[in-house]
């Protein structure tokens, strides 16, 4: 995570006009690193993620709105044929990743990642029946971790441009609490203003405004309306987060609602609150988002790095000298939203900060190359005496082994050691909650749709 954040800062310095693609690629690289220990897979993973999101959104194929069209015969159904092609390509890629990981493990060339952890524990009882379902779970984990962070992080940029006083407050807090260095997760308890701005961004512009569909398990009556069992309902997160009783002045960006006593949403201690974990945006019950901690960690690291390195401003029109508008109310029409493309400027806070950001990336890149080389040369052993993986640290290079961190002398002073249990928890939650994945490789028939749009 820290490694990709440093790469991100350097890329923003070198090519600020391409910030949207760079932001997206950064989020994708983090997930590819955690899932398969290979950030270079990010290009295809990003393409696959947005392809899936378009396919499952009301603004996607017409069959998502006119569902009877989905049941047309195969030769008259271009939507089903296109979805089968997309699905099969995605599934083949996921299976290739699982197979490649297994082959690297056999050669002793695979560093810790989610896929390796799964393969090491397949002898234990899980809800997965084979490689097909395992590759789906792991691949979906990587995909969902992209657009669920890209949206909030993009809207954070919009919020900071329109509210420079809050941007200045975050910058002051980062400078004071981190003593001029790049923030890390260890600093998070001392950065309540940063966390408040992140949480208010997610309230002000929720990532999934319509919520994710649920189905009633029994007949119910709500405000006089009878809702029969089996009804699909949409919990409108946009409405929840604009409840005037809980969120006074709901249409305004007001981070102070999380920081000042007297607001209905204020909580103490400020070393713990505000936190985005538990927000309605993550859903409820068995379908509650399983990556809340990872999402919060990514946003704190990324937004803290932005405050440390840049002042975010509107971009100036080179012809007129006027500031180009940055809309706050325009987005795509997918299930998980992000702002429409806009222009902005990333102004380094000082020449010293600019040089330091480039130096940090250069050092992290050298450390990563050395770490991968050392691992392949077998200079250490990441397994304990009993053959079980030892504590896995997350540092500038993503996932690394404990011995490797000890050998790296000068890189990433802010690395954070996390036990294997923390990384394992996210995967185990998915294994518990996944029920089944339909066999989409069966011979196509009109009565066996790939994705049944009538139940979307």
Helices and strands as residue ranges (DSSP letters): H 2-14, G 16-18, H 19-36, G 39-41, H 42-56, G 62-64, G 67-71, G 74-76, H 78-106, H 114-120, H 131-162, H 164-178, G 185-190, H 192-204, E 213-215, E 220-222, E 225-227, E 232-234, H 237-240, G 255-258, G 280-282, G 285-287, H 292-309, E 310-314, E 344-348, H 351-376, E 392-395, E 398-401, H 402-407, E 416-418, H 420-433, G 453-455
